[in-house]
Amino acid sequence: MLQTIDLNDPRSRHHYMVAMRVLHELPAFDWYDSHFLAKFEAARRMLEIVNPHRVDAFVGAFASLRTDPGFEVRHVREICDPARFGDLLAQVGAVPKQRLKSYENAEFGRSILHDLPVLDALQRELTPLVSQLAGETVVPCYNFLSLYHGGGRCPPHMDAPSAKWTLDLCLAQSCEWPILFSKVVPWPISGKPPVLPQGAGVSMPDLAFRDHVLHPNEALLFSGSSQWHYRDAIPDGGFCHLAFLHYHPAGCADLVAPARWAERFDLPELAVLDAVFDAVRPAARS
């Protein structure tokens, strides 16, 4: 919060002015869930000005959140035995409609609900499997139920590294609805993402997009923080009900939370930047 910045202190005042300059010059980072990367790039730029000898160590500390360029999407053909999957569907179906949130309806054509207890339990249970598929030890972060309706779509985006790994579980659908993933790419810390695909069949050889199809009780593990991904509009006004189970590497809780960076790295200037950032460029609701 801006009220926490003591502008009577010369050092804090200097950091405030640098933060304002950095944010004025920072590119838009205007895709869904890009807030983390915008803060990461802002922090890198600020350190280049006020603490340049700390830049390399700061950037290098995030190595565990980057994805091996050789990673490929994993397809799990059966997540649960049929009885367990039927129980999962029953519990999801029993969720009162008034609990579902519709604030992503305009952009995604979906209603959502975060951290449903039955999904919390499943996410914890699947942690060893996800660790095996990801090739590293992971911990659960958050999850949400995503109920796409006839207006369903998924604009091209990359996720924040708190969701470095996503297990995308299909619960029910009216038809096959492909999701497309790029190859693993470095974080776009320049703030200049590539021109993203719009519409089916777009050829982008530099990103090597590949489509994947799910059926109920199947799941895909992908690295959403390092792979662009999208879906075209759902066909024929259909529906697709999914559960997204998000994980990040163990031991990274301070790295995936920008508000903790100042303490984590002993860089008080980042606390000033975080306060200014949240006031000037607040995160969209997600």
C-alpha positions, 0 to 999 in steps of 0.5 A, a space after each residue: 500500500 502506498 501509505 506504507 512508503 515514507 516519502 520523507 525518507 530520501 531513500 524511500 522517496 528515491 525508490 518511489 520515483 524510480 518505481 514510478 519511472 519503471 512502471 511508466 516505461 513498462 510494456 503492457 503485459 496485457 494477456 490473462 494471468 500476466 501480472 506475475 511476469 509484469 512484476 518480475 520485469 518491473 523488479 528486474 528493471 528497478 534493480 538495474 537502476 538502484 542495485 545493479 550488482 544484485 540483478 543477476 542473483 535475483 533473476 537466477 533465483 527463479 531458475 526452479 520456476 522455469 521449465 526444461 525446454 525439452 518438456 512435452 505435454 503428458 496425457 493421462 488416460 485415466 485419472 480415477 477408477 470409474 467408481 471414484 470418478 462417478 463420485 467426483 462428478 456427483 459432488 461437482 454436480 451437487 455444487 449450488 449454482 449460486 456458489 459459482 462465480 461468473 466474473 470470467 464469463 465475458 472473457 472465457 464463457 465460463 463459470 468457476 469455483 476455486 478450491 472445492 473440497 473434493 478437488 482439494 483432496 484429489 489434488 493432494 492425492 495426485 501430487 506424487 503422480 504430477 511430481 513424476 510426470 513433471 520430473 521434479 517434486 511439486 506441491 499443490 497451489 490452488 485449483 478451480 472448477 471451470 464450467 465452459 458453456 456455449 460461449 466457451 473460449 480460451 484466449 492465448 495466454 501463459 500462466 503465473 509460475 504459481 501454476 507452473 504445472 497444471 493438471 487439466 482434468 476433463 469432467 464432462 463435455 458435449 464434444 471434443 474441444 482441442 487445446 493447443 500448446 506451444 513449445 516451452 519458451 523462455 519467460 517473455 521478460 522483455 514484455 513483448 510477447 509474440 503475435 499470438 494465434 487467433 483462430 483455428 489452423 494458424 501456422 506459427 512454426 516458431 512456437 510449434 503449437 500442437 493440439 491435444 484432445 481430452 475425454 472425461 476422466 483424462 487429463 493433460 499435464 502442461 507447464 502453463 507458465 512457459 507454454 502459450 496455450 489457447 482454445 478456439 470457440 467451443 463448437 456448436 454452442 456446446 459445453 466442457 467441464 474441466 478441473 484445473 489442478 495447479 502445482 509449483 515446485 517445492 520450496 518456491 512459496 516465496 518466489 511465486 509471491 511478489 509481495 514476499 520478494 523484498 524480504 526474501 532477497 533483502 531488497 527493501 526497494 522491491 517493497 516500494 515497487 510492489 506497493 506502487 505497482 499495486 496502486 498503479 496497475 492492479 491485478 485483474 480479478 482471477 
